[in-house]
Amino acid sequence: MPRLTLRVQPGGRTLVNVPTILSTTPADVDRTITLLGSSIDVRARPTSYTWHHGDGTTQTTTGPGAPWPAKDVTHTYRRSAQVSLRLDVAYTVRYRVDGSAWTPLDQPLTTTSAAVALRVDQAAPVLTRP
């Protein structure tokens, strides 16, 4: 299965109590391979996305999120930390041999994104005199 890229906005740094936007670009798989003289068609579709926030929490969605200005998938950190996020994507797979009927795999196949480092900082307003 293709490894998807986890996008985080803002990238590299975010703030405590500010929603951080998470997204990826899903990739369907439609391939034909030849194995032992037989033609095998394979189709795989992403069906669930499990977002590991790096702070001990996760969330599972059926959609891939979207970049800003959409806020389809967000996470709000509650304390300062250096975290490492990752994404697991489950694919529903089916196949057919030599043009026969499609057969689903019993279990989804899962792929994991590369880890993305994110620094979570805390900010406080400060009044100053002009």
Disulfide bonds with the S-S distance in Angstrom:
none
